[in-house]
Amino acid sequence: MLNLHDVDLARRVADRMVGLRAGRLVFDRPTTEVTASDLELLYADPGRALADAVEAGTVR
């Protein structure tokens, strides 16, 4: 198990990625299945992208 903040490195060395933002699970899936949309939820406008995802039910 590794804790990385470098997405490119994580893609090279990990089989699975878990994305957390503000204590919420954004995604947990095989590295090959992590999408640009997943990463946008982590790094986009702090309020808007996460609020939209929570409202849509894609973030727990």
N, C-alpha and C positions, 0 to 999 in steps of 0.2 A: 504494500500500500504506500502510495506517495501523495503528498500534498503539494501540488504545483500550481503556479499562477501563470505559467507560460504555456499557452494553448498549443503552440507548435511543438514544443518539447513533449507535452502530454500526448499529442497525437502520435509521436514517434515511439514512445516507450510504454504507453499504457494500453491495455486491452479494453478498459472501461473508463468512462468519464462521468463524474458527478458534478453538476453545476449548482452552486448555492448562491443566493443573493438575499441579503437582509434576513438571514436565518431561514429562508424558504427554499425548498427543493425546486429547482428549475428543470433539471433533467437528470436522468440516471440511465445510461444506455451504453452499448458498445461504442468505442471510439469512432469506428467507421460509420456509425449512424448519427453522430452529432452534426447538426446542420448549422448553416449560417444564422437561421432564425433562432436557434437555441442560444448561440453566442450573442446575438443581438439583445436577447433578454438579460444577459449578464452585463453588457457594457453600454447599452443605449441610455437615453435619458432616464435617470433614476426613478422618476415617478411614473412617467407615462407608459413605457413598455411593460414594466412589471405590473402596474395597475390593470392594464389591458389584459394581460395574461391571467391574472388572478380572477378577473371578472369573467373571462372566457372559460375558466376552469382548467387551463393547461398547466397551471402552477399550483402546487398544493401548499 
